[in-house]
Each structure stands twice: as C-alpha cells, then as structure tokens.
Amino acid sequence: MSLGIKKGDKVIILSGKDSGKSGKVLEIFKDKSRVIVDGLNLSKKHMRKRSEAEVGGIKEIPMPLHLSKVSLFCSSCNKPVRFGIKILKDKNKIRICKRCQQEI
C-alpha cells in the first residue's frame, strides 16, 4: 500500500481544530493510515513522575491524524496539492506537483 506521504514531508491539515496549519511529518502508521505532524493536533497528557529525576505534570504531545485530513504542501505553489509520480530515464521515481509540475 503506497501512501504517498513520507517521513519528513511538509503537509497541511485540511480539517479539524488545526485546519490550515502546516508542519513536518514525524511518524507514519501505515497499518492505521495515520500520521503524526510536528507541533499540531496536540493533546494534554497527565504524567506522573516515576523517579526523582523525572518531572511530572501536564504535557502536550502530538496525536496521530488520519491521512484523509492531511495533504502534501508544495513550496512553489504555496498550496496543498495532489501529486503524481514521474519515472526518470534511470528508472528512478520522483513525486511531482499536479499544478506546477515541480518536484516535491
């Protein structure tokens, strides 16, 4: 199953409380079709200190988003875009923006 979004890609959130914000993909869960975006979709988690060195309290951690709620962000178009795959002469594949035909 090819998702098209890879770790390190810049994506924009399409719906939800953080819609319109963009960030970098930290982690992908292929089996659940979810991604974690850096600094977005934060949830508060109450942490108890487990040792003397650790600090307890309320921490904000990024939660996974479904892939249908994110889209690749093209830096040349400055918009969320769909992508296509172009096969080069040396049989390598690259992802291109459907709008401007630039490499993502």
Backbone as CSV, one residue per row, in Angstrom:
resi,resn,N_x,N_y,N_z,CA_x,CA_y,CA_z,C_x,C_y,C_z
1,MET,0.841,-1.177,0.000,0.000,0.000,0.000,0.883,1.236,0.000
2,SER,0.750,2.047,-1.001,1.552,3.261,-1.114,0.745,4.445,-0.599
3,LEU,1.295,5.165,0.359,0.591,6.285,0.954,0.903,7.597,0.257
4,GLY,2.093,7.713,-0.304,2.475,8.941,-0.985,3.076,9.986,-0.083
5,ILE,2.803,9.912,1.210,3.381,10.848,2.164,4.480,10.111,2.908
6,LYS,5.635,10.768,3.021,6.791,10.146,3.654,7.207,10.933,4.887
7,LYS,8.020,10.310,5.713,8.552,10.962,6.901,9.422,12.144,6.469
8,GLY,9.186,13.306,7.057,9.948,14.499,6.720,9.253,15.408,5.723
9,ASP,8.146,14.961,5.117,7.397,15.795,4.168,6.693,16.925,4.894
10,LYS,6.503,18.033,4.185,5.724,19.134,4.724,4.282,18.939,4.279
11,VAL,3.363,18.908,5.245,1.955,18.696,4.946,1.128,19.826,5.547
12,ILE,-0.095,19.976,5.042,-1.032,20.957,5.567,-2.271,20.200,6.025
13,ILE,-2.850,20.631,7.147,-4.025,19.959,7.695,-5.271,20.565,7.055
14,LEU,-6.151,19.705,6.550,-7.326,20.141,5.811,-8.554,20.353,6.687
15,SER,-8.701,19.597,7.772,-9.886,19.741,8.614,-9.523,19.495,10.071
16,GLY,-10.397,19.954,10.947,-10.176,19.788,12.379,-9.781,21.087,13.048
17,LYS,-9.354,20.993,14.295,-9.044,22.202,15.066,-7.808,22.932,14.555
18,ASP,-6.908,22.235,13.858,-5.688,22.846,13.334,-5.739,23.025,11.818
19,SER,-6.928,23.144,11.248,-7.023,23.235,9.786,-6.329,24.487,9.269
20,GLY,-5.604,24.337,8.167,-4.871,25.442,7.572,-3.438,25.558,8.054
21,LYS,-3.081,24.859,9.105,-1.712,24.906,9.623,-0.875,23.832,8.945
22,SER,0.418,24.102,8.844,1.299,23.130,8.189,2.439,22.742,9.126
23,GLY,2.985,21.571,8.873,4.075,21.068,9.689,4.747,19.897,9.012
24,LYS,5.778,19.380,9.675,6.574,18.288,9.132,6.097,16.955,9.707
25,VAL,6.068,15.926,8.879,5.639,14.600,9.315,6.744,13.967,10.155
26,LEU,6.392,13.564,11.380,7.352,12.925,12.275,7.311,11.406,12.170
27,GLU,6.108,10.861,12.029,5.957,9.410,12.050,4.736,9.016,11.234
28,ILE,4.802,7.830,10.619,3.699,7.317,9.809,3.327,5.935,10.324
29,PHE,2.023,5.703,10.481,1.492,4.391,10.847,0.729,3.857,9.644
30,LYS,1.379,3.036,8.830,0.778,2.553,7.588,-0.425,1.655,7.826
31,ASP,-0.365,0.821,8.859,-1.461,-0.111,9.094,-2.748,0.594,9.508
32,LYS,-2.636,1.749,10.155,-3.813,2.505,10.590,-4.088,3.723,9.708
33,SER,-3.244,3.977,8.703,-3.367,5.126,7.797,-3.388,6.445,8.568
34,ARG,-2.428,6.608,9.461,-2.356,7.818,10.271,-0.936,8.381,10.262
35,VAL,-0.836,9.692,10.495,0.457,10.368,10.570,0.495,11.260,11.801
36,ILE,1.710,11.493,12.301,1.916,12.457,13.383,2.651,13.644,12.786
37,VAL,2.069,14.840,12.954,2.641,16.072,12.417,3.237,16.861,13.574
38,ASP,4.445,17.376,13.379,5.193,18.075,14.416,4.465,19.335,14.889
39,GLY,4.128,19.390,16.175,3.550,20.579,16.777,2.081,20.804,16.503
40,LEU,1.408,19.858,15.847,-0.010,20.024,15.537,-0.815,18.863,16.097
41,ASN,-2.120,19.102,16.281,-3.050,18.135,16.875,-2.537,17.701,18.247
42,LEU,-2.215,18.689,19.079,-1.665,18.421,20.403,-2.761,18.034,21.384
43,SER,-2.443,17.106,22.268,-3.356,16.665,23.306,-2.615,16.723,24.635
44,LYS,-3.339,17.068,25.693,-2.707,17.166,27.007,-2.730,15.810,27.690
45,LYS,-1.590,15.419,28.231,-1.468,14.133,28.909,-0.933,14.386,30.314
46,HIS,-1.592,13.816,31.299,-1.168,13.966,32.684,-0.119,12.903,32.981
47,MET,1.091,13.348,33.326,2.210,12.436,33.551,2.581,12.443,35.033
48,ARG,2.742,11.249,35.590,3.186,11.123,36.967,4.689,10.924,36.965
49,LYS,5.390,11.525,37.888,6.836,11.328,37.909,7.142,9.932,38.440
50,ARG,8.031,9.244,37.732,8.342,7.861,38.074,9.647,7.736,38.850
51,SER,10.466,8.789,38.813,11.720,8.774,39.566,11.990,10.181,40.075
52,GLU,13.012,10.334,40.863,13.356,11.645,41.412,13.810,12.619,40.334
53,ALA,14.445,12.101,39.289,14.974,12.964,38.239,13.878,13.440,37.279
54,GLU,12.818,12.644,37.124,11.751,12.996,36.187,10.844,14.064,36.765
55,VAL,10.225,14.816,35.867,9.288,15.852,36.276,7.881,15.403,35.877
56,GLY,6.944,15.520,36.790,5.557,15.189,36.490,4.816,16.430,36.030
57,GLY,3.535,16.270,35.730,2.722,17.402,35.331,1.959,17.126,34.054
58,ILE,1.449,18.193,33.459,0.655,18.073,32.240,1.546,18.400,31.051
59,LYS,1.665,17.456,30.125,2.496,17.654,28.941,1.624,17.596,27.693
60,GLU,2.004,18.356,26.683,1.292,18.320,25.403,2.060,17.425,24.444
61,ILE,1.383,16.427,23.898,2.011,15.508,22.956,1.214,15.513,21.655
62,PRO,1.879,15.381,20.503,1.151,15.325,19.235,0.457,13.975,19.067
63,MET,-0.796,14.014,18.635,-1.585,12.809,18.417,-1.690,12.530,16.919
64,PRO,-1.906,11.266,16.532,-1.995,10.922,15.107,-3.248,11.491,14.438
65,LEU,-3.099,11.835,13.163,-4.197,12.309,12.310,-4.413,11.295,11.196
66,HIS,-5.644,11.174,10.728,-5.899,10.290,9.603,-5.347,10.920,8.330
67,LEU,-4.908,10.075,7.399,-4.312,10.561,6.150,-5.271,11.388,5.310
68,SER,-6.569,11.152,5.449,-7.537,11.918,4.666,-7.626,13.375,5.124
69,LYS,-7.099,13.679,6.304,-7.148,15.040,6.828,-5.901,15.854,6.506
70,VAL,-4.896,15.242,5.878,-3.685,15.967,5.526,-3.434,15.893,4.025
71,SER,-2.720,16.881,3.518,-2.361,16.906,2.107,-0.941,17.427,1.976
72,LEU,-0.235,16.954,0.952,1.122,17.437,0.706,1.107,18.933,0.412
73,PHE,2.140,19.620,0.855,2.250,21.067,0.660,3.357,21.337,-0.340
74,CYS,3.026,22.020,-1.447,4.008,22.363,-2.472,4.597,23.732,-2.143
75,SER,5.911,23.812,-2.044,6.554,25.078,-1.681,6.533,26.078,-2.828
76,SER,6.469,25.606,-4.076,6.442,26.553,-5.195,5.029,27.099,-5.429
77,CYS,3.990,26.291,-5.199,2.599,26.755,-5.347,2.102,27.456,-4.086
78,ASN,2.675,27.128,-2.940,2.229,27.595,-1.623,0.804,27.165,-1.313
79,LYS,0.425,25.965,-1.767,-0.916,25.440,-1.562,-0.844,23.940,-1.311
80,PRO,-1.913,23.371,-0.729,-1.975,21.907,-0.664,-2.238,21.357,-2.053
81,VAL,-1.539,20.297,-2.415,-1.632,19.790,-3.783,-1.796,18.275,-3.808
82,ARG,-2.267,17.803,-4.946,-2.207,16.386,-5.240,-0.886,16.154,-5.947
83,PHE,-0.418,14.940,-5.921,0.883,14.668,-6.523,0.761,13.542,-7.526
84,GLY,1.712,13.518,-8.444,1.830,12.441,-9.407,3.226,11.862,-9.326
85,ILE,3.438,10.758,-9.987,4.747,10.116,-9.988,5.310,10.158,-11.395
86,LYS,6.538,10.636,-11.509,7.219,10.719,-12.798,8.390,9.751,-12.768
87,ILE,8.498,8.940,-13.803,9.590,7.974,-13.893,10.688,8.571,-14.765
88,LEU,11.890,8.662,-14.212,13.024,9.230,-14.927,13.656,8.183,-15.833
89,LYS,14.606,8.614,-16.664,15.262,7.697,-17.604,16.084,6.621,-16.906
90,ASP,16.630,6.959,-15.726,17.403,5.958,-14.993,16.507,5.109,-14.077
91,LYS,15.206,5.086,-14.368,14.185,4.271,-13.701,13.968,4.634,-12.235
92,ASN,14.325,5.852,-11.840,14.008,6.355,-10.514,12.667,7.057,-10.573
93,LYS,11.928,7.023,-9.473,10.633,7.686,-9.400,10.744,8.936,-8.548
94,ILE,10.100,10.019,-8.981,10.019,11.237,-8.174,8.553,11.664,-8.105
95,ARG,8.211,12.348,-7.029,6.859,12.880,-6.886,6.828,14.299,-7.429
96,ILE,5.808,14.612,-8.224,5.681,15.958,-8.782,4.323,16.534,-8.403
97,CYS,4.277,17.854,-8.349,3.047,18.583,-8.077,2.166,18.549,-9.317
98,LYS,0.878,18.270,-9.152,-0.033,18.212,-10.301,-0.306,19.602,-10.888
99,ARG,-0.160,20.661,-10.070,-0.428,22.024,-10.536,0.730,22.584,-11.357
100,CYS,1.927,22.598,-10.739,3.052,23.315,-11.337,4.109,22.384,-11.951
101,GLN,3.919,21.082,-11.821,4.845,20.080,-12.373,6.253,20.163,-11.779
102,GLN,6.404,20.755,-10.599,7.705,20.823,-9.934,7.853,19.618,-9.006
103,GLU,9.107,19.243,-8.745,9.372,18.133,-7.849,9.052,18.519,-6.403
104,ILE,8.422,17.595,-5.687,8.073,17.868,-4.277,9.221,17.384,-3.407
